[in-house]
Amino acid sequence: AYLGLQLWAPTAEGGLQRVGAAADTGDESIRAWRDWARPHGVRVLLCVYNGLKGWDWPLARSAFAAHWEAFESALLAEVRRLGLDGVDLDLEGNGSFEADKSSYVGFVTRLAARLHAEGRHLTVDTFAYVWNAPNQSWWPDLLPQVDALTTMGYDETGAKAPEWRGFAAQKAAAGAHAGKLMIGLLSDRAEWRGDSVL
């Protein structure tokens, strides 16, 4: 199991900035989560996202494409400093960004190799179907590299959902790597597509 602490955002120069900093999200709290999680079989990940002002894909692209070396180093340094178990890459873009696929996959491949060399994990978050970035059409290149992939369809997706929204369709799209799929679930609902969340 993974617990992604969504407390970091990239900078345009490939650095990291802490977001939502407060007493309960400071280093001491992060270490407390880490120390609670390990005996419970939960890996605590640094979650970096680009959603501070809408889903800012140009900001994400600047980090993972133009300044990938600095971004990679910043992620690794923070993971090591806090003794975390890896990185959850939650960089999202609303629109067609197929031209960025190669740069994104290259970044994921390099970061995964470095994290894995240290016994750490990399997970990525993607859209559930073919729209936006990263999306399901990128899975064949991403899934062999990562330890898990979160598919973000939320109330659109589910075991009983029709067509591409159903888990069976997503499992088929993931192929041999279907065991790495994690399905995004809304946290503010007691029901999910007609059944209780539990």
C-alpha positions in Angstrom: 0.0 0.0 0.0 1.1 3.6 -0.6 0.4 6.9 1.1 1.2 9.8 -1.2 1.8 13.1 0.7 0.7 15.7 -1.8 2.8 18.6 -0.3 5.2 19.5 -3.1 5.0 21.2 -6.5 7.7 21.7 -9.1 9.3 25.0 -9.9 9.9 26.2 -13.5 13.6 25.7 -12.9 13.2 22.0 -11.9 13.3 22.6 -8.1 10.7 21.7 -5.5 8.5 23.9 -3.4 6.5 22.9 -0.4 2.8 23.7 -0.6 0.2 24.0 2.1 2.9 24.3 4.7 1.4 24.3 8.2 2.1 22.7 11.6 0.4 19.5 10.5 2.3 19.3 7.2 5.8 20.1 8.4 8.8 17.8 8.5 7.9 16.6 11.9 4.4 15.5 10.8 5.8 13.9 7.6 8.3 11.8 9.7 5.5 10.8 12.1 3.4 9.6 9.1 6.4 7.7 7.9 7.1 6.1 11.2 3.5 5.1 11.7 3.2 3.7 8.1 6.2 1.3 8.0 5.0 -1.1 10.7 1.7 -1.2 9.0 3.1 -2.2 5.6 2.4 1.3 4.0 5.0 3.0 1.9 5.0 6.8 2.3 5.7 8.7 -1.0 6.6 12.3 -1.8 3.7 13.4 -4.1 4.6 16.2 -6.4 1.8 17.9 -8.3 1.2 20.8 -10.6 -2.3 21.8 -9.5 -1.7 25.0 -7.5 -3.3 27.2 -10.1 -5.2 24.8 -12.2 -3.4 21.9 -13.8 -0.3 23.9 -15.0 1.2 21.6 -17.7 3.7 24.2 -18.9 5.1 24.3 -15.3 5.3 20.5 -15.2 6.9 20.4 -18.7 9.5 22.9 -17.7 10.5 20.7 -14.8 10.4 17.2 -16.4 11.6 18.3 -19.9 13.6 21.5 -19.8 15.2 21.0 -16.4 14.9 17.3 -15.9 18.3 16.8 -14.2 17.6 19.5 -11.6 14.1 18.1 -11.0 15.3 14.6 -10.7 18.0 15.6 -8.2 15.5 17.7 -6.2 13.1 14.8 -5.8 15.8 12.4 -4.8 17.3 14.8 -2.3 14.0 15.5 -0.6 13.1 11.8 -0.5 16.4 11.0 1.1 16.3 13.9 3.5 12.9 12.8 4.9 13.6 9.1 4.6 10.6 8.5 2.4 9.9 5.4 0.3 9.8 7.0 -3.1 7.9 9.4 -5.3 4.3 9.7 -6.6 4.4 11.8 -9.8 1.1 13.6 -10.1 1.7 15.9 -13.1 -1.5 16.5 -15.1 -2.4 18.4 -18.2 -5.8 19.2 -19.5 -5.5 19.1 -23.3 -3.6 17.3 -26.0 0.0 17.0 -25.1 1.2 14.1 -27.2 4.3 16.0 -28.2 5.4 15.8 -24.6 5.0 12.0 -24.2 8.6 11.2 -25.1 10.1 13.7 -22.6 7.7 12.6 -19.9 8.4 8.9 -20.4 12.1 9.5 -20.5 11.9 11.4 -17.2 9.9 8.6 -15.6 12.4 6.0 -16.9 15.4 7.8 -15.5 13.8 8.6 -12.2 12.5 5.1 -11.7 16.0 3.7 -12.3 17.6 5.9 -9.7 14.8 5.3 -7.1 14.9 1.5 -7.7 18.7 1.5 -7.3 18.0 2.7 -3.8 15.2 0.3 -3.1 12.6 3.0 -3.4 9.4 3.2 -5.4 7.9 5.3 -8.2 4.2 5.6 -8.9 2.5 7.9 -11.5 -1.0 9.3 -11.8 -2.6 9.3 -15.2 -6.0 9.9 -16.8 -8.3 6.9 -17.2 -8.7 7.1 -21.0 -7.1 8.7 -24.0 -7.6 12.4 -23.2 -5.3 14.8 -21.5 -1.8 14.0 -20.2 -0.5 11.6 -19.2 -3.2 9.2 -20.4 -4.0 5.6 -21.1 -2.2 5.6 -24.5 1.0 6.3 -22.6 0.6 3.2 -20.3 2.5 0.7 -22.5 5.6 2.9 -22.0 5.0 3.8 -18.4 3.9 0.6 -16.8 7.1 -1.4 -17.3 9.0 1.5 -15.5 6.8 2.2 -12.5 5.8 0.2 -9.4 2.1 1.4 -9.6 -0.1 3.6 -11.7 -3.1 5.4 -10.5 -5.9 5.8 -13.0 -7.9 8.9 -12.3 -11.4 8.5 -13.4 -13.1 8.9 -10.0 -16.9 8.8 -10.2 -16.6 8.1 -14.0 -15.0 4.7 -13.5 -15.7 1.6 -11.5 -16.3 -2.2 -11.7 -19.8 -1.7 -13.1 -19.1 1.3 -15.3 -19.7 1.0 -19.0 -17.1 0.8 -21.8 -13.7 2.4 -21.1 -14.9 3.4 -17.7 -15.1 -0.1 -16.4 -12.2 -1.8 -14.6 -12.2 -4.7 -17.1 -11.4 -2.3 -19.9 -8.6 -0.6 -17.9 -7.3 -4.0 -16.9 -7.2 -5.0 -20.5 -5.4 -1.8 -21.5 -2.8 -2.5 -18.8 -2.2 -6.0 -20.1 0.5 -7.9 -18.3 1.0 -5.0 -15.9 -2.7 -4.9 -14.7 -1.5 -5.7 -11.2 0.1 -2.3 -11.0 -3.2 -0.4 -11.5 -4.6 1.6 -8.6 -8.1 3.1 -9.2 -8.7 6.7 -8.1 -11.6 6.9 -5.7 -13.4 10.1 -4.4 -12.8 10.6 -0.8 -15.9 12.6 0.0 -18.5 10.0 -1.0 -20.1 7.1 1.0 -21.2 5.5 -2.3 -19.4 4.8 -5.6 -21.5 4.0 -8.6 -24.4 2.6 -6.6 -22.4 0.6 -4.0 -21.0 1.6 -0.7 -17.3 2.7 -0.9 -16.4 -0.3 1.4 
